Amino acid sequence: MNSSASIAMKPSCSSTCSSTCSSLFCISRTQRSLFFNIHKTPRTHSKSFFKSLKCIQSPPPGSLPSKPTSLSCSAVTLSPSQTAHLPPRKLSALVSEFQSLLQPLDRVKRLLHYASLLPPLPASSRTDSNRVMGCTARVWLDAQMDSEGKMRFWAASDSEITKGFCACLVSVLDGAAPEEVLGLKTEDLAALNVGLPGGERSRVNTWYNVLVSMQKRTRALVAQKEGKAPFEPFPSLVITAEGFQPKGSYAEAQARYLFPDELKVKELVNVLKEKKIGVVAHFYMDPQVQGILTAAQKEWPHIHISDSLVMADAAVKMAKAGCKFITVLGVDFMSENVRAILDQAGFGEVAVYRMSNERIGCSLADAAATPDYMNYLESACNSLPSLHVIYINTSLETKAYSHELVPTITCTSSNVVQTILQACAQIPDLNIWYGPDSYMGANIKELFQQMTLMSDEEIAEIHPEHNRDSIQSLLTRLHYYEDGTCIVHHLFGHEVVQKINEMYCDAFLTAHFEVPGEMFSLAMEAKRRGMGVVGSTQNILDFIIQRVQEALDRNVDDHLQFVLGTETGMVTSIVAAVRSLLDSLKSTSSAKINVEIVFPVSSDAMTKTSTSSSPVLQSVKMGDVILPVVPGVASGEGCSIHGGCASCPYMKMNSLTSLLKICHHLPDERSNLKAFEAERFKLQTPQGKSIADVGCEPILHMRHFQAKKELPEKLIYQVLGPHGKGKPVS
């Protein structure tokens, strides 16, 4: 602390404060400008809030009237040891004040009172770069470090309620040392209760979002003072109603997507129509391929782009609509699932084709097709009753072998938590064996650990048959495989997480359930304050669409920034969805909405913004925000061992050339496409059953769960056996 922190703080008011006084702030009417000493003097010379305080006192519960009135106060002399803890003390007093007001309306009135104390923010500070994302109302935050090294904050909002939030937080942290600002945690604000109805949860999140923005500004100013070079921004793509603005090699792929070759689109549509061919593709397809497919959808409805779970369902619908062939753009387990589900649905005559005559692998699926994984499941046989919850992204053969060893149900990243919770609710003392994704397994366990800190009421909102005791018991019976990873999500490493935490902590964070723990924790923290999502690719897309729609509904200029915590091929569907929403804005509103998609890529896997050989690589200015957008690496899309990945190499084996080749050869030259055909499994399981039949059963169990929200009786019988003790599937 500086020596000035030990100066005694003498009151200039009499023994009784004026009517502007409250239990937290006692200031004379003449000292009001000193209390919020913001724009009266140059910012570098403005004094701390704490130097104008006349008292810090917390009244006994129930003693405060609904309207602020005069309260007694006396001089307070603060020593260095006391000033070192001012923000926590101020926050504690603030919490006590709101908790002492028993009626919700009184707490809201008190919040509005504090809003009235916040001086207006100059128009020069109400800029896009000072906006706080994630708040229902518009919020602006400005920050500087004064000559004594203390943080100074200024804030404003176009909502009086939100302005009250800002006033409270500014009063706690203005004049604090940087370490004090950074030491405050979002959970420290949980006790604040201003009486807003439950439907106003997004407003309550303002507490957290403004704090996170304060801390981001603080870190940046500390780094600037210490002479540290700022982090170079991640690549990004800015989407507007007028178009898109990317930079770097990734932009070329996006250009092909947004402006696909019309001749190629026409060629594809004609051959699909003529030969009645359906196309199912995964979200992670190459942007160029997705661009052609998206354009072709307007002329041929039997083209579907989704996550792996829905691909097989879409193929069945196409078969019912008369498609004679299904082409699958994905990895091999996806085409296997499509083939098996079509057979189960009675469409065995519909041929299924892959996009390569070579194996299209998947590191995660391969991890489960090993003796080590079967050894892992052997342990389940000695811990009855047991249920194996296997990720959908595995081969049909693995599902079949697993199911014969331990009763098995498949899951996706979007339903795995509910699957486990429901299974443990239906079968007491059930042991859960999850696999093969190690990161997802660890994240599931961490999620349940966090649930043990919730109230029983909060847990019941997630699943009505659970409470803290049942979740704690579940944790002791939850196991996960520890040697399986997706090579894409594995690369969201420490460097990437560190940069996100420094530069993008106030942005919307999205993360696939498969990312490593550090990235998962960041996204979960953001999710708790309404600024993030953790789940499947579809969950991520839905989250972005929802936030953009909310911005459109507010009908004010806005800039939304999303960190994409999954494979960058996902951006193709995001661009299509966002452009569709923004197009609807053109004729109905003058508001300008910019949506920035940030790609977390390691610094050694990025193209630099300015090089002599690439003069076109320049920063983009959106309003007063400078956006150095540099998607991709210098030689094209790629990955870095330090974290962040632009694409999955297996998915790149699905090319437009292959798709057109297969379509043109059908049906007359099918003999030349044998290596491309997704054949039925002719092998049998160790118990002599069809791999396709046994491998499909865990998928059907999941489909029953999705439809009925409970495990099927057949699976429960498989887990418990006729005597309730459990036995392997027979």
N, C-alpha and C positions, 0 to 999 in steps of 0.2 A: 504494500500500500504506500501511496505517497504521503508525505508529511502533512499535507493539507487535510487528509482524512481524519486526523486527530483533533482538528479544531473544534472547540466547543460550539454547540449550536444553540444560540440564545434566541428565545422567542421575542418577537416584537409585538405580539398580541398581549392582551391583558389576561387575567386568570380565566376568562371565558372567551372561547373562540366565536367567530361570527357564524351566521347561518350557512355558510359554505363549508362548515366543518363536518366531518364524519368520524366514525370510529377509527378509520385508517388514516385520514388526513385532517389535521387541525391547522387551518391557515386563516389569517385575517383577510378581510376583503381587499385590503390594500396590497396584500402579499400574493394574491391569486396569480398575478403575472409571473411571480417568482416560482410558484409551485409548478406551473407548466412553462418554464423559462425556455421558450423554443425559438420564436422568430423575432423577439424584441431586440436581441443582440446577435452579432455574428456567431455562428454555431461553434466555432473553435474556442470561443470564450464563454459560452453559456455554462451555467453551473449545474451541478447535480441536483436531481430532485431531492435527494436526502439532505442537502444543505438548507433547503427551505422548509423542511418538515418542522413542526412545532411539537408534535407528540406522535408516538406510535403506541397505541393501546388497543386492547381487545376487550370489549364489554362482555359481561356475563350473558349467556344465552337468553334471548327474549327481551333484553333490555332496550333494544333499539326500536324507535318508532318507525313507521313506514316511510316517513319523510325526514331527511336529515335536519337535525336541529342543533342548537348550541350544546357543546360538550366542554367540560373542564379539561384543561391540559396544563402541564407545567414544563419547565425547561428540561431538556434532555442533553446530557453531555456524552458524546460517544468516543470511546477509546479506540485505538487501532484494532484491538481484538474484537470489539463489537462491530466495527464497520466492515470487517472481513466477512461477516455473516449477514450483512444487510439484506440482500435479495431473499434468502430463505426466511428471514424475520418478516420482511415486508409481505411475502407471499402467505406466510402463516397468519398474519394479521388480516390479510384480505380474505382468506378462507374462513377465518373465524367470523368476520363481519357478515359475509353472505349466509353462513350457516346459522347465525343468530337471528336472522330474519325468517320467521316461521312460515310466512305466506309467500307462495311463488310470485304473486303480483308485486309484493314489496321488494323482492329481490330484483325483479325486472326494473322497478322504479329506481332502485339504487344504481343499477347498471346505467340507466338513462341519465342519472345525475352525474356519474363520472363522464359520460359522453359529453355533457355540457361543459365540462372543465377542459376538454381537449381543444386547444386553439386550432383554427383552420390551417390546413396545409397549403402552402403556396401552389399555384397552378404549375409552376416549374418543377415541382416534385411529384406531381400526379402524372407520372410517365409510365409507359408500358414496362420499362425495366424495373420500376419500383412496385409493380403489382405483386400481390400475394396470391398464389394460385390455390384453388380448392375451397374458397369461401363462397357462400351463397351470394353475398353482396360483393361489390368491388372494394378492395382494400389496397391502400398504398403504404409502403414502409420505406423510410429513408434512414440512413445511419452514417455516422462519422465517428472517428476517434479524436478526442480533444487533446490539447497540448499536454495534459497530465496522463495520457494513456487510458482514459476512461471512455466507455462507450456512451454515445448520445443517440437517442432514437426519436423519430418523429413519425406519426402515423395518422391516417384518416380513412374514412369510409363513407359511402353514400347511404349507409344504413345506420340509424342511431343505435340500435342494439349492438351491431358490430363495432361501432365507434366506441361504445362502452367497454367492450372486450379489449380493444386496442389501448384505451386510456389506462385500464388496470395493468396491463402488461408493461406498458411504457413506464408507469409509475414504479413498478417493481425493479425494472432493469436499467432505466436511464441513469447514467452516472456510475454504473457498476464496472468493476474491472472485467476485462475479457474472460478471465478464467471463471468469474462468477456467472457471467452470461452462459458460457458453455457448460457450466456445471449443473444448470437447471435442466431437468428432464421433463419430457411431455407427461409422464405419469405423475409428476409432482403436481400437475394441474388437475388431476382426476377428482380431488375433493371439492373443487369449485362447483357450486350449484347455484345457478341464477334463476332456476324455476322455469326454464323454457319447456314447452310441451315436448313429448317424445318425438313428434314429427319434425321438430326443429333441430335434429341431431347435427345436420350439416352446419348450422350456425354455431353450435357448441364446438365443433371442430376448429372454429376460428382460433380458440385458445391455443391449440396445438400448432396450427399452420403458421400463425404469426410468430410464435416462439421459434419454430424451426427456421423461418426466414431471418429472424434476428440473429440466430446463431450462425447461419450461412454468411451473413454480412460481416459478423464479427471475425470469423475465421479468415475471410478474405482481407479484412483490414489489418489483422495481425500479420498475415503473410506479407502484405505490402510494406508494413512498417519494418519487418525483419529483412526486407529485400529479397524475399523468395520469389522465384519465377512462378507465375500462376500456371495452373494446370492447363494444358491445351484441351479445348473442348472436344467431346466425342463427335463423330460424324452425325449428321442429322438431315432430315428431310422436312421442309416446311410446306404444308398444304394449305391452300387458300381457295376461295370461291373462283378465283381467276386462273388457278393452275397450281403448279408446284415449283419449288425452288431448292434443288439439291446441288451439291458440288462434288467433284471427284468421280472416280471410275464407276462407282455405284450408280451415279446419275444416268449413265448410259443405259444401264439395264432398266431403270425406271422410265426413261424416255421411250424405250421400245415397248414398255408396258402401256404407258399412257397413249402412245401413238403407234399401235401395232401395224404391221405390214398388212394393208387391206387385201392384197392379193393372197397372202398366206391365210388370212382369216376366211376369205371366200373359198379357197381350195379346201380347207379343213371342213367348213360347213357343208360344202357340196358332197364330199365323200362320206361324211357322217350321216347325212340325210339319205343318200343313195343306198347305203349298205346297212342302215339302221344300227349304228354303232353308238353305244353310250360311253361316256368318259367320266371316271371318278379320279380326282387328284387330291393330294394332300396340300395343306397350307404352305408347306415348305418348298414347293416347287420353285424353279428358277423364275424370276420376275418376267422374263421374256415369254416363257411358256404360259405362265398364268395370264399375261396380257392378251395373248392370242385366244386363250380359252375363254376369258371374260368377255371379249368382244364377240366371240362365236356364240356365246350363250344367248345373245339377242335373237339369233336366227335358229338355234337348235337347243331346245330346253333340256336335253338329256346330257348336260355337262354339269358336274357338281364338284365344288372345291370345299373341303372341310377338314376336320381332324380325322384320325384313323377310325374312330368308333363309327362315325356316321357314313363312311364310305361304303361299307357293305350294305347298309340299309338303302342308300341311294341306288346301288346297283340292283337291288331287288325291285325297287319302284320302276327302274328303267326296263327291266325284264318284263314286268307286268304291262308296261306301256308298249311293248312290242319290239324292243331292242334285241337283236340277234347275237350281238357281241358286246363285251364290256372290256374296255381298255383301262388299265390301272396305272396311274402315275404316282409311284411311291416306292417303298422298299418291299422286299419279298414277303414279309409276314402279312402285309396289307393285301397283296393279291391272293395269298393263301386264305385269308379270312373271307375275302369276297367270294372265292371259289366255293368254300365250305358252306357259307351262308346261303348262296344261291342254290346249292344242292339241298340244303335243309328246307328251303322254301319251295322245292319242286321244280327248279329251273336248271336241271342238269344239262339240258341241251344247249344252254347259252354258254358260249366259249369265253374264257377270260384270258387276257393277254397282258404280259409284263412289257416293259419298255427296253429290255436289254436281253441279249442272248447269254449274258454272263450273270453271275449271282449279284443281286443288289442287297448288300448286307445291312446290318444295323448293330452297332457295338453293344447296345443294351440287350437286344434279342439274343445276340451271341453269348452274352454273359450268362444267360439262363440255360443255354444249350450245352452245359458242361457237367462233368461228373461232380465238380464242387457244389454246384447248385442242387443236384440230387442228394448229395451228402447232407447239405443243409436241411433239406426236407425230411431226411431220415430221422433227424432229431424230433420232428413233430410226431412221429409214430410213437415215441416214448412219452409224450406229454398230452394225453387225451383229456378232454376233447380238443381237437385242433381243427382250424380252418386255414387253408392256404389262400391268401388274397394275392393274385398275380396280375401284374400290369398288363393291359391289353396289348402293349407293344412287345409281344413275344410271339414265337412261332406256334403254329397249331400243334406241331409235334411236342413241343415243350409243355403246352397246356394239357395234352393227352397224357404224357408220362407223369406229369405232376398230379393230375386228377386221380390216376390209379394209385398213386402213393399216398396222397393226402386229399381229402375232399377240397375242391378248388372252386373259387369264383373269380372271374376277371373283374378288373376295375379300370377306371380312367383317372386322370389327375383331377377331374372335376367331381367325381363321386366316391373317391377312395375313403375320405373321412367318414362320410355318412354310411358307407358300406360297413366299415369296422364298428362304428357306434351301434348300428342296428343289429349286427351279428352278435355283439356282446350283450345287447339288451334282450335278444331272443334266446340266447344260450348262456346261462350263468357259468362262470368259471371257464369260459372259452379261451383257448390259446390262439393268438393270431400270428401267422407266419407270412410276412409280406416280402415280396421280391419282384423283380431282381434289382430295381433301381435303388442304390445305396443312399443317394442324396434325398430322394423322395422319402425313403424309410426314415432317415434321420430327421427330416423336416416334419413328418407326421408325428414322430415321437415328441419333438420340440413343441409342436402345436398342442398336443395333449398336455404337455407339461405346463404350458401357458394357461390352459383351461382350468388347471387345478388352482390357479390364482383368481379365477372368476367366482362370482357368487352363484349359488344354486339356480337362481332365477335366470342369470345370463347363460348358464350352461343349458338350461331347459329350452331357451330360445334356439339353441343349436340342435339339440335333440331332447324331446320331452321326457324321455325315460332315463336321463342321466343327471347326476349331480357330482359334486366334488369327490365324494367317497367312491363312486363308481368309476370315475375317470382315473383316480389314483390306483384303484384296483386293476383297471384295464392296463395301465402302464407296466405293471409287473408281469403281465402276460402277453406283452407285445414284443415281437421279434422281427428283425429285418435283415435281409442279406447284405453283407458289407463289402461285396466285391463286384458291383455292377454299376456302370455309368454310361451315360450318353456322351459321346465325344464332343458334342456341341455345347451342352449345358455345363459340362465339366470345365469349360474354359472361362466361365464367369468367375475368375480368380480374384486374389487379394488386390492386385493393382486396379482392376476394374471397380471393385467394391469401394476401395479407398477414394477413387475419383468421383464415384457417384455420391458418396457421403460428403465430399467436399463441395462439389459443384452442382449436384442435382438433388440434394436432400429435400428441396422445396418443390420439386416436380412431382408429377404423378409417376409412381413406380409400378411396373408390372413385372411379374416373375413367374415363370413356369414352375410347377411343383418339383421339377427335376433339378433345379439349380442348386449349387452348393449352399451350405448353411449360412455363410455371411450374407450372400445376396438374398436368401430367403428371409433372414432376420430383418434386413432393411425393408423389404417389401411388406413384411408382416407389421412392422412398426408403422409404415405408411398406411396400411390397410386400416389399422385401428383408428386413425384420424381421418378416414375417408379419402385418403390420397393414394391408395394402392390396391392391387389385386394379386392374389396368388392362386394359380389354378391351371387349367388347360389352355390351349391356344384359343378355343372358343370363348372361355371365360375372359381372356385378355381382350379379344375383339369386342365382346359385349360391353366390357368396362369402358373402353375407349369410346364406343358409340354412345353409351349412356352419358358420359361426361360432355361430349361434344353436343349432344342434344340438349343437355341442361344449359350449356352456354348459349345455344340458339334461342332457347326459351326465355333467357334473361334479356336478350335483344340489346346487348351493349357490346362495344368493342372488347375483344378478349384475345389473349394469347395462351394457349394450352400446350404444355410441354409434357410428353410421355417418354419415359425411359423404357425401351423394349427389352425385357429380360428373357428373350428366347431367340430362336433362329430367325435371322433377318428376312428369310423368305416370307415370313408372316406379314411383312409390311405391304405386300401386294394386295392382300385382302383388306388391310387397314386403309390403304389409299382409296380403294374402290368404295368402301363404306363411308369414309369421311367425305369424299368428293360428292357422293350422292346426297349426303345431308347438307353440305354447304351449297350445292346447286339449288336446293329448295329455298335458300336464304336470298338469292339474287333478286327475286321479284317481290319479296315481302318485307325486306328490311334493309336499312342502310348500314347496319352494324358490320364491322369487319372482324371476322373470326379467323385467327391463324392457329393451325394445329401443327406442332413440331414433334416429329418422331425421332428420338435419339437412339443411336445404335451403340451400345457399350462395347467398344473394340479397343484392344490394347494399343498403346502408343506406337509400338513397332509394327502394327498391322494397319496403319492409317496413312492416307495420302496427306501431305502437308498442304496448307491453304495457299501458299504463295511460292512458286518456283519460277525461275527464269524460263524454263521450258514449258510451263503451263500458266501463261498469263491470265487464262480465263478463270483460274481457280481463285476467286475473290470472295470476301465475306458478303453476305446478303443483309441488307438493312430492311427490317420490317418495322415501320413506324420509327421509334427511337431505339429499337433493340437491334444490336449487331449480332448476326447469327453466322458464325464460321461453319458452314455446312460442308462436310467433306466425307460423304459416305464411301466406304470401300477402301481397299488398299491400292497401292500404286499400280500393281499388275493385275488388278481385278479383285473379285471377292476372295476372301481367305481368312485364315485363323492365325492366332498367336498363342504360343504356349504360356504366355503371361496372363491370358484372360481375354475373353471376348472372341466371338467368332462370327463371321459374316454369313457362313453357309455350311450346310451339311454336304460333304463330298458324295455320299451315297445318293442323295436326292438329285445331284447334278447328272446322274446317269439317266435321268428321265428327260430326254430331249424332244424338241418339236420334230426333228428329223426322224427319230424313231417312231413317234406317233403317226406321222404321215406315211412312213414306210409300211407299217403294219396295216393301217387302214386301206392303203392302195392294194395290198396283196390279198386282202379278204374279198370274197371267200374262196376264190378260185385257186389261189396259191397257198392254201393253208399248210401244205406239206413243207413249204419253205420256212414256216414260222414255228416249227415244233419247239425250238429252243426258247421261244418267247412265250409259249403257252403255260399258264398256271395249271399244272396237272393235279389230278386228285392223288391223295396219298394212297398208295397200294400196300404200304407196309402196315403191319399190325402192332398193337401195343404188346407189352410182355404178357398180358392176359389173353391175347389172341383176338382182340377187338379192333375195329376200324379206327385208325388214328383220327380220321375226319369226324366220326361219330363221337368219340370220347373227347376230342379236343374242342368240339363245338359246345359240349354240355356246360362248361364253366361260363361260356359267353351267354348261353340261354339262361343260366342262373342269374347273371347280371341283368339281362333284359327283363326278367321277372321282377327283380328288385327295383329297377327303374320304373316299372309300370305300377307296382303294388306297394312300393316303399317298405317291403319286408322280404326276408329270405324265403325261397320256396320250400314247401314241406319236404320235397325230395332231397334237397340239400341238407336240411336239418336232420333227416333220417340218416343220410350218408355220414354226417358228423357224429351223431349220437349212437347209431346202430339200434337194433331192436331192444336192447336192454339199457339204453341210455349211457353206455360207457364209451361209445365211440369205436369205430373200426375203419379200416381202409375201404375205399370204394370197391364194390364188387360188381 
